[in-house]
Amino acid sequence: MEQHLKDKETLEHSLPSSIVIGTFVIRVEGVRQALSNKKKALANAMLAILAGKLSKQVDEVSHLFQGQNKYILYWYNWCDFISSHWT
């Protein structure tokens, strides 16, 4: 993702706003802006994909911890029940 943002910055600084060919002046500002916007959109899309993967991993870990918590709570309650009835 950082590479796409660096490419966007390089693109903005390296492309001129116009090119002179003989007696013709060709404006390329629109092309430069379009390429810059595409690079930015690509970086944002990659960030969204990474955020989605991270969110899924967090959900999986949370589910595992919930299972462990239930297991520990079950045995804690069982020990508490046994100790209260046998003492």
C-alpha positions, 0 to 999 in steps of 0.5 A: 500500500505504501508503494502505491502512495509513493508511486502516486506522489512520484507521478504527481511530481514527475508529470508536467501539467503540459507538454510542448511539441513544436508549436503545440501545447498539450495539456496533460493535467487531466491525465495526471490527475486521473492517474493520481486518483487511480493510484490513490483508489488502488491504495485505499482498496488494498487498505480495505482488503487488509482491514477486512482480513484483519477484522476476520482474524480478530473475530476468529481470535475473539471466538476462540477466547470466548470458548476458552472463557466458557470452559474456564467459567464452567470449571470454576462454577463446578469447583465452586459448586463442589466446594459449597456442597462438600464442606 
